Amino acid sequence: MKVSVVLTLIGYLVVPSGAAVLGRCVVAKKLHEGGLSNFEGYSLENWVCLAYFESKFNPEAIYENTHGGYTGFGLFQIRDNDWCDRGKNLCHEYCSALLNPNLKKTIECVKKIVKEKEGMGAWHSWSLNCQNSDTLARWLDGCKL
């Protein structure tokens, strides 16, 4: 009896083998290839920093913010209430498409978001962790783009 309880508990702690956390340089390369380097004046380092603080480089991340009344999807935790099919759908995209590790739909959507008046300020984590950082260069250290 005790053994089955312990095994059940361990099962809850194991990360699913399909988890798609990407490496920092892989993220940088995909974002660069997607045209985010200096897009709307924001350096690639800013985008990589944002991806880390939003999802820890997990393009399949989903976070339900019950207090804010929205769910964030993917690498940049794009909010469903405005940007994908569960809300206003300003990106004209299914929320589930924002979970694809190839990042194509995600990049298309963040380009629309950052063109809005807040720019990257639309993400609170960017304002807190990346905006005025004097260590942004570290996000691309050792990456071959």
Buried (B, 14 or more C-beta within 10 A) or exposed (E): EEEEEEEEEEEEEEEEEEEBBBEBBBBBBBBBEBEBBEBEEBBBBBBBBBBBBBBEBBBBBBEEEEEEEBBBBBBBBBBBEBBBBBBEBEBEBBBBBBBBBEBEBBBBBBBBBBEEEEBBEBBEBBBEBBBEBEEBEEBBEEBEE
